[in-house]
Amino acid sequence: MSAVLRGQTQAAPERQMLRSLFDAALQAVDPLQVLPHYLPLKPRGRTVVVGAGKASARMALALERAWDGPLTGLVVTRYGHGEPCERIEVVEAGHPVPDAAGQAAALRILQMVDGLNADDLVIALISGGGSSLLSAPADGITLQDKRDVTDALLKCGATISQINCVRRHLSAIKGGKLSQRCGAATVVTLVVSDVPGDDPRVVASGPTLADDSTPQDALQVLSRFGIQPPLRVYAALRLGLVKPPAMPLGLRHCSVVATAQLALDSAAVQARAMGLTPVILGNALEGEARHVGTVLAGMARQVAGFDQPAARPVVLLSGGETTVTVQGNGRGGRNVELLLAQAMGTSDLPNVWGLAADTDGIDGSQTCAGAVFGPDTLVRGRALGMHAGDFLARNDACSYFEALDDLVVTGPTRTNVNDFRATLIL
């Protein structure tokens, strides 16, 4: 799961330090490391495993290795994020826009939990990405309707909580509806959280957890961003055709097994071992990516100029999920966009380096996790005839860093606690 930094400039020790911090963060939230500590007791009856998300296959593998009783089940993950499980079937499907494979998997999962009784146990393995991967449209709504609404929400700058609010009310499985189908069985939900605040009801739109939002809340999200949904979607929400689930019959338990904070704490330990002073700015920073990048640049300038809030050498650590309002047609990604804005804000400082990457290994729809920058980033860009501001304006930061060989490439990490950022000031 170690990150790869490309190009001759990547041999610089500062970039290697940033890579080491990112690797430590990934290791701390690997489901193979964290999930076995949260396993429930074995039931008298059957154990059925269901799940969805970019970490779900890795979670299933961890469960198989730690569970010595019989298991059956199915989890759905993003294409390329599977694991070689033996007892739990792994299905790959589309993300971030749902597809037919995810719809078929969701319907199969609903069928698997039908007819269970009080002696049976359902273990739900839930992680970020599950909202699109576990796609079962509500009655009267088509998969294309959900695809159109999801695509519009992803491009308008909506937060993950806002997006998932809409998704829950267009679904036959999210917002606790899967839990309802489990009936009298005990349901234990294990969550790898990718949402700011770590509310498990928001992760993958909470298929096994009760939802306290309403169809009106979903309509307000659509209205706020000027999204005109298909008429079937509007009718379902407006007329209340998508009903909240009834209270489940059996016992329900939920544990969040991995978070952004866990990743940041591990990176902080690694930083101290390298002689750096870590400052954790927060695990849930949100906002427009380029604006957050500008703010992080300002914080780096304060450390570089005044040794505040800590004396150098310092590394500023943060997590969370920024958003991008798409205005151009470039190859973006929220982490590379944030990083390019940050690089522009510190270009005159000789002692600032930074890394921003998604812990799932995919920054948006790109094949990189993120990128790194240093004091020479804009200089090297200009030498190639590139002007950073132009690339930022057209949401093309990935192309900029790719031309410099400054992308961070991990491949699928099979975990997902959202974004990791480290700014090094020496």
PyMOL commands that set and color helices and strands:
alter all, ss='L'
color gray80, all
select helices_A, chain A and resi 8-11+13-28+31-38+56-66+100-113+130-133+143-155+160-168+177-181+203-205+215-224+231-238+260-273+289-306+334-345+377-383+388-393+397-403
alter helices_A, ss='H'
color red, helices_A
select strands_A, chain A and resi 4-5+47-52+72-78+89-93+121-127+186-192+252-258+277-285+314-320+352-358+370-373+407-409+419-425
alter strands_A, ss='S'
color yellow, strands_A
deselect
rebuild
show_as cartoon
